[in-house]
Amino acid sequence: MIRQVKLDAFLEENAGKNIEESGEKIRGPYDLPEGWRWVRLDEVVWINKEKIDPQKEIPDKEFLYIDISSVEGGTGRILEVKKVLGKNAPSRAKRVVHTNDVIMSTVRPYLKSIAIIPEEYDGQICSTGFAVLSSKGEIVPKYLFYVLFSDTVIRQCNEMMVGAHYPALRFDQVARILIPLPPLEEQKRIVSRLEQLISRVEEAKRLRKQAREEAEKIMQAALNKVFSKAEEEWGLVRLGECCKINPSKSEVKNLPDNIQVTFVPMTAINENTGKIENPEIRLLGEVRKGYTYFREGDVLFAKVSPCMENGKSAIARGLINGIGFGSTEFHVLRPIKNVCAEWVYFYIRQKRFREEAAKNMTGTVGQRRVPVEFLKKVTIPLPPLDEQKRIVTYLDKIEKIVLSLRELQQKTENELEKLIPLILDKAFRGEL
């Protein structure tokens, strides 16, 4: 579909550009097995050998465009490509790619946005933010793909990249990257072994994710059971009748500006645990205006994210001087007498409650919020206080079990994340 440029001049220009012309052996970061050698990338690959200007050369034709965001960092997966008309092509759409080319982002290379081009993208175009690496025949494309993920390569990239706000590699720096190169048959064997081991790690990660989802189902099942039964036995009341919603700042108007208070940004709410983590300490005078007020024991509910895992909700505990301020994206629910804060907190954590809140969001796209009117009118079962506390104790136990499972799964996931770099390290030292 895309006209291929002639490569004669390119090949003539690059022929004989072998960094071992002098006969000197390159010394790498570590010793290699017999028969292996350290090489610069430009010895075994062509870098950006084909380019095009779609706006001028194919203005009326569509092509598939791979930009930096198309490649998932750390996995090598090309998630999404854009279909673009030549005359509408972005200015960075210039690099032509072919089957088995390896593309490597030169922008923030430590994010490992690296991919190997499959057949369906042969002859398409990627961003100039990528270095397009085409094998000269001495390196297996998949071996090249895997070696670029290695800590040895990433370390070199980190040492060479320039720019504080937009750290990137120049293409001459990409050319100087050193990689270990075994004979072709050994490369093929290593690739086969890596694919076996990495597929097992990926399967283990998939199972960990599934186990995490199952753990959350335990909590949701307990919440659904408890509150469904409570509705049958004690009926429903409006949340606005058992909670004061968004209490007025006038409660602290007579307090001096220089007293310390707890400040809770949205990021301080752990969406998995519902805990407030690492809040800030500020002076009351700094936060009186422009922020949401609450006090010890109030329940916080995020207006903007009701369908997140736990809806970004928390109970305000451990506040300095019992006073808190925070993001204006919180609604504040203050339980009245004979209403337990934990009862309200667990109720709003239910998936069905959060889904209902999401359905009632108002505002334009990108600015949608759960309105206060929804919270005032939505209903909640309200058993006697002693019964609320008994049920909350039971739910606390379930939550601790779920959190324990989460921590175990997270620990396993962290270990699995470390496993692939270890496998790669062994592979490129000839120890696999």
N, C-alpha and C positions, 0 to 999 in steps of 0.2 A: 504493500500500500504506500509506503514511504520510499522515495527514491534514495537508493544507497549511493553515497559519494564514492568516488574512486579512491582506492587506498594506495595506489602506486607511490605517490609522493610521500605519503605517511610512512610506508614501509621503507622506502629508500632513506628517508630522514632518520628512521629509528634503527635501521639495520646495523648490527655490530655494536649497538649501545649496550655492551655487557660490562657490568661493573667488575668482572673478573678478567678484563682484557689484559691487565698487567700481570696476571698469573698469581696475584696475591690472594690468599684465602681469607675470606671474611670471618672475623671473630664475632660470635653472637653472645647473648647473655649467659648461655650455659653450653656445656659440651654436648655434642650429638653422637648418636650411634654411628658406627662405621658405615660408610656409604651414603650418609646424610650430609647436607651442607646448608650453611646459612646463605640466603640470597636476598637481594633487594627485590621489591615487588616489580620494579620496571624491568628486571631481568627475565621474568617469567610471564608477565602480562602486558598487554597494551592498555594504556590509560586514556579513556575518552577518545577512542579512535574514530568515532563517527558523530557528526553533528548536523543539525538542520535548523533552519529558521522557518517554522510553520507559517508564520504570518505572511512571509514572502513566497515560500516555495509550495505550500499546499493550503492556500487560504480557504478553499472551498471543500476541503476534505476533513473528515473527522478522524481523530486518533485517540488512543487511550493514554492518559497522562498519569504518571506515577510521581507524586510529590513526596516530600519528607514525611508528611503525616500519613501517607498510605502504608508505610512500613511500621509494623509493631516492634518497638524497641526490645531487644533481647531475645526475640523468638524467630526472626527471619520470615515472619508471615506478612504477605502483602494483603492487607485487609480490604482496601477499597481503592479503586482507580476511577478517574473521572474521564468521561467522554467529552472531548473538546473539539470545536471547529477551529481549523487552522488560523483563521483571521482573528479568532478570540483567544488565541493561545497566550498563557502568561509569559512574561518576558524571560522567565527561567526555564521554560520548556524548550530545551535545546539538545539534550543528549539522546541519541538513538541507542536502543538496547536490543539485544538478540538473545535467543535461547541459550541458557547456561552462562550468560554474562553475570558477574556478581556486582551488585551496586552497594556502595558503602557511603553513608552520609559523612561528609566532611565537616558538618556543623555539629558541635557537641558529640564527637565520636564515642565518648564514654557511654552514651545512651544506646549504643549498639544497634543503630538502625541499618541493618545489613540484610540483603536478600539475594536470592539467586533467581534469575528470570526464567519462568516456565514458558512452555511453547506458546500458550495463548497470548503472551505479550511480546512475541517475536516481532521486531520491526517497529515497536511502539516508542514512546518518548518519555524520558524521566527528567527531573529537575537538575539544573546545574549545581544544586546543592549536593548531588551525589558524584562520587568518582565511579565511573563505569570501567570495570576491570574485565578484560577479555583474555582468556588463556592463549599463550603462544604455542601450546602443545606440550610443554614440559610439566604442567601442573593440572591436576584434575579439578574441574570447577568446584565440585562439592568439597574437596579438600581445602581449596582456597576459602570457600565460604566458612567452613568450620574454623580454620586457623585465624581468620579475622576476628572471631569472637574470643580468642584466647587472651588471657591477662597479659601475656608477653606483648601482643600487638597493641592492646588498649593502653598499656603503660607507655609505650613509645608515642602513641597519639597524644596522650595527656602531656607528655614532656615537650612535644613539638608545637601543639596548637597555640595560636595567637589570638589576642582579643579578649578583653575582660567581660564585656556585655554580650558578645556574640562569638564565643570561642570556636575556632574552626581551623582546619588544616588547609594549607595551600596544596596544589596538586604536585608540586615538586617535593613536598614533604611526604605525601602519600607514596611517591616513587621510592623514597628512601627507607620505607618501613622494611625491617628485616623479618623474614619468616624462615622456619626450619623446613627444608625440602628433602624428603626421602625419595627413593626411586619410584617410578610410576606405579609399579605393582604394589609396593608397600603403601602408597597413598590410597589406592583402591581398597586395600585390606583395612586400613585405618578408618576410612569412610564407612565401610560396611559395619565395622565394630562399633563405631560411634553411633550410627543410626540404630543399632540394636539397643545399646545402653540408654541413649537419650529417649527412645520410645518408651522404655520401661520407666524412666523417671517421669516422663509426661503422663503416663498412665497412673503412676502413684500420685501425682499432683491432682489429676482429675478425681481420683478417689478421695483425696483429702478435701477437695472442694465439695464433693457430694456429701461427705461426712459432716462438714460445717453446715451445709444446708439442712441436713437431717437434724442436727442439734437445735437449730432455730425452730424447726417444726415441733420439737418437744415443748419448747416454751409457748409457742402459739397454741398448741393443743391444750396445754394447761390453762392458759388465759381464756380460751374459748369455752372450755368446760366450766370453769369457775363462774364466769360472768353470765353464761347462758342459764346456769342453775339459779344464780342470784336474781336474774330477771323473772324467772318463774315464781320464786318464793317471795320476793319483796317488791316486785314491780319496778317502774321506772320514774325518775324525776329528771327535770331539766338540769343540765350541768350548771347553767347560770343561777339555779336556785340553791346549789350546794357549794358553789365557788364564787368568790368575788373575782371578776375577770379584769385584768389590767388595772390594778389599784392605782390611785392618784399619787403623784410625787409630792402632793401637799403634805403627806405624812412626814416628810423630812425637811419641809421648808424652813423650820425654825432651828435646824441643826447647823453648826458652824461649818464653813467651807473647808477648814483644815483637818477635819476628821478623816481617817482612812476608811475606805470601803473596798469591797471586792468587785472587780470588773471581769465580766465573763463574755468574751467574744464568741461568736458562733463556733469557731474552731476549737474552743475549749471543751465542747461537749463531745464525749466519745460516743459515737452512734451505736457501737456494739454493746457497751456496758451501761450507757445512760449515766455515766459519772462525769462530774466537772473536773477536768484535769488541767493543772498549771494555769489557774486564773491569774489575773494581774492585780496589783494593789495600786489604787489611785486615791486622790483626794476628792472629797465630795464636790468641791467647787469645780473640779475639772469635768464632772460627768452629770451635773444637774440637768443640763440641757442637751438634747439630741440623743439621749439613750433611754433604754427601758429600765424602769425601777422595779425591784422586788426585794423581798426580805427572807430571812431564815424560814425554811419549811415551805416556801412557795414552789409550785410546779411550773417548769418552763417547757413550752411547746413551740417548736419552730413553725412559723407560718409558711415558709417557702419549701419545706421538704417533707411533707407528711408521708410520702411513700418510700422514704429511705428506710433502711432496715428496722430501726426503732423510732423513726420519725423525729430524730434529734430532740429527745425529751429528757428531762432530768429534774431531780428535786434539789433545790438550793440548800446546801448544807455547808457548815463551817465558814459562814460569811464573817468577815471582819466587822465588828460592831453590829452584827446581825443584818447588815445592809448590803445589797448588791445592785449593780447596774450592768447593763450589757447591750447586746445588739438589739436594734429596733425590729429585727426579724423574729423576735420571740413574742409569743403571747404569754401572759402570766396568769396562772390559776391559783387563787388563794383559797384553800378549803375553809369553810365556816366551821363553827363548833359542831362536834360529833361527826365530822368527816375526816377520815385519815388521808394524809397527803399521799402515802404509798398506794392507797386504794385508787385514787384518781390517776396517779402515775401509771400503774399497771393497766388501768382501763384504757388510757390513751395509747398504750403500746400495742394494743390489739391490731392485728392486720386489718380486720373489718372496719375498725374505727378509722384507721389511717386512710383506707381506700375511700371511705365515705367523706372524709375531710378533703381528699384530693378531688372528688367529684364536685365539691362545693366551692372550689377555689374561684376567685374572681380576678379580673384584671386582664391586661393584654399579654400576648405571648412574651415570655421573658420577664414579666412583671407580675405573674400570678401569685396570689397569696390566699391563705385560709382566712376568711373574714371573721371578725369577732362575733358577728351575728350567728354564724354556724355554731360556735362554741356555746353561746348563750342558750340556743334552742335544742342542741343535740341532747339525747337522754342517756342516763346512767343508772344502773340499779343501786339502791342504797339500803343495805342491811344495817342493823344496829352497830354501833361503834365496836363493841366487843367482837362481833362476828366479822367485821371488816378486818380487825387486827389478827384474828385467827386465820383468815384466808390469806392475808398478806404474809404471815409467817410461813405458810405453806408455799406461796409463790416465791418467797425469798429463797427457800431451800431448792426449789426447781431451778431458779436463776443461777444459784451458785454451782449447781451441777452442770448446767449449760455452759457457764463461763469457764469452768474447769475443763470441759471438753474442748471448748474453743482454744484455750491456752495450750492444751496438748496438741491440738491440730495445728495451731500456729507454729509451735516449736518444730513439729514435723515438717511443715511447709518451709520453714527457714532452713532446716537441714537439707531439704531437697533442693532449695535454691542454690545452696553452696556446692551441691554434688556435681552439677554439670561443669562448673569451672575446674573442679578437681579432675574430672574425667578428661577434659580438654588438655589440662596440664600434663597428665600422664601420656595422653596420645601423642603430644608434640615433643615429648622427651624420648619417645620410642619405648615407653614402658607399658603400653596397652596390649 
